[in-house]
Amino acid sequence: MSSPYTTPQDAEDAYYDAIEEKDLQAFMQVWEESEEVLCLLPMMTAQRGKDAIRKVWEPLMQSDVDLDIQTKHLAWIETPELAIHLIEELVKSPGQDEPQPVYATNIFRKTGEGWRLLMHQNSPTPPPPGLHVPGMEM
């Protein structure tokens, strides 16, 4: 096991580094050792538990697709035991001229082994102002 993540940001940095490096073992170490962990990706059912999360991420980690993910923090809520980070992920994959924005929420909990990821959820960002998308009227 790696050394403890002393801050929620340490855990978040390790999470995104592991994705870019396609290091499934390092990726899984960021997650809390709990069946409560949850990962919700667009157009997929929620994955609860580390085994389910591993099964979803393993094909991507073993693929030839290299992802470059830059993050921009939009909001933080932190208490001594819980941290919620709302971020914008700018995801660029091969063949794309521009990165695709995605909103993500990362929830971290402080454990006896330092900060660990409890939940990751991401979703597409809203369309730019003025762009009409059928079915998205408010």
N, C-alpha and C positions, 0 to 999 in steps of 0.2 A: 504494500500500500504506500502511496506517496505521502509526503509530509502534509500535515494539515493545511488547509486553506485558511489563512488567518483573517481574511476579510471576504465579504460576498464578491467583491470585484476580483479577488484572486481566483475564486472558483469560476466566475464568469469568463475570465481570461483563459483559464485552463480548458473550459468547455469549447470555446471557439478555436483555440489553438489545436485541440485534438481533432476537430472537424477538418480544419485546413490540412493538418498533417495526416489525416485518415488513420488515426491511431485509436482503434476501437477500445483497447484496454484503458488508455488514458481518458477517453470519453466516458466510459462507464465508471471510472473512479470518482468522477466529479459528482455523480448521483449519490444521494443519501442511501444508506443501507436500510431500506424500508419498502414494504409492499405498498405504501402510500404514494410513492413517486408516480408522476403522471406526465406523459408527453402527448401533446395534441398538435398534429401537423395538418395543414390544409388538405381537405378532401379525403381525410382518413379518420377512422374511429380513434378514440382516445386509447392510448396504450398505458395500462396500469401495471406497475411492477417492473423491476429491472430486466427480467427475462423477456417480457414483451417489448420493452424499449430496445433492447439489444437486437431482437429479431427484425425490427423495423429499420434500424440504422446500419446493420451489418452489410446489406447489399450495397448501400451507398459507399460505405467505407472500403469495400473491396472492389469497387468499380474503377474504371479509368477516368471518371469525371472528376476534375479538379475544381473545387469551389473556392472562390475568394470572397470572404464575408467581412465587410467592414461594419462596425457598429457605431451608432450614435445614440447616446442616452437622451431620452425624452423626459423621463420622470423617475424619481427614486422615492421609495418609502422604506425607511429602515428603523427597526427597533433593536433592542439588544439580542433578540432571539430570531427575528424574521426580517428578511429583506425582499422587496419587490422592485424589480427593475423593468420599466417599460422602455424598450429600445426600438430603433429602426435598424433592421439589418439591410445592408446593401449587398445583394448577392449577385456575383458575376460568375458565370460559367463559360466554358469554351464556346466560341461562336457568337457570343452576345457582345454587341458594341457598348451597351450601357448596362450598368448594374440594375437589377430589379429590386425595388424597395418592398420590404416585408416588415410588418409590425410584429414584435415578439414581447412576451412577458416571461420573465425568469423569476421564479420564487426560490429563495434560498432560506435554509434553516440552520441555525447554529446547533451543532451536535457536540458530543464529547470529543470527536475527531476533527473539529473545526467546522467551517461553513461548507454545506453541501447543497446541491441542486435538488429541490423538491418537485418543481414543476416547470416545464417549458411548454409554451403555447405560442404558435405564430399564425398569422393570417395576412392576406393581402392588404395593402394600404388602400384607402379610398381613392377613387379617380380624381385627377386634378380638377380644380374649380372650372366650371364651364363645360366640362365634358359630360355629355348625356349618355348614360348607360341605362338601357331598358330594364325596368324592374327595380331600379334604385331610386325611384322618386320618393321624396319625403314631404 
